[in-house]
């Protein structure tokens, strides 16, 4: 992932599958602090949305 987005999968303590549609896949990354919910566009593989929890 782009380091500028402050999302590092390698430092996540856990990853939870949250939702899937025909066009998107949503995962929540747990860091032990503010967590991130990331929605990916399945066609392009790009990040469609990021939400801090």
Phi and psi in degrees as a GROMACS rama.xvg file:
@    title "Ramachandran Plot"
@    xaxis  label "Phi"
@    yaxis  label "Psi"
@TYPE xy
-65.2468  120.327  UNK-2
-63.1744  -21.3345  UNK-3
-70.4874  -17.4053  UNK-4
-82.6861  -4.73483  UNK-5
59.5648  33.7801  UNK-6
-121.617  117.184  UNK-7
-126.613  106.212  UNK-8
-62.1212  -37.0087  UNK-9
-64.5403  -20.8301  UNK-10
-100.601  -0.945815  UNK-11
-68.9494  137.55  UNK-12
-78.7485  -27.6055  UNK-13
-159.175  153.888  UNK-14
-128.317  129.236  UNK-15
-116.18  126.316  UNK-16
-70.6636  123.969  UNK-17
-105.695  -47.0872  UNK-18
-161.388  154.235  UNK-19
-144.795  136.048  UNK-20
-123.118  -174.978  UNK-21
-63.4957  -28.4508  UNK-22
-115.272  -11.2111  UNK-23
-135.521  160.519  UNK-24
-135.181  128.778  UNK-25
-119.002  129.648  UNK-26
-125.872  148.467  UNK-27
-113.339  127.39  UNK-28
-102.466  125.787  UNK-29
-101.335  126.238  UNK-30
-113.846  -4.25687  UNK-31
86.2188  6.14149  UNK-32
-145.716  -136.606  UNK-33
-62.9611  124.694  UNK-34
-92.9058  161.834  UNK-35
-123.584  133.323  UNK-36
-106.773  121.486  UNK-37
-117.997  130.569  UNK-38
-110.002  125.144  UNK-39
-104.823  142.873  UNK-40
-81.9765  119.89  UNK-41
-69.4388  -29.5107  UNK-42
-71.9423  -42.0812  UNK-43
-99.9777  -23.1837  UNK-44
81.6657  -0.0938365  UNK-45
-82.0321  159.534  UNK-46
-76.263  126.839  UNK-47
-94.1627  -32.013  UNK-48
-159.608  148.845  UNK-49
-132.629  131.91  UNK-50
-130.346  128.894  UNK-51
-85.8525  136.153  UNK-52
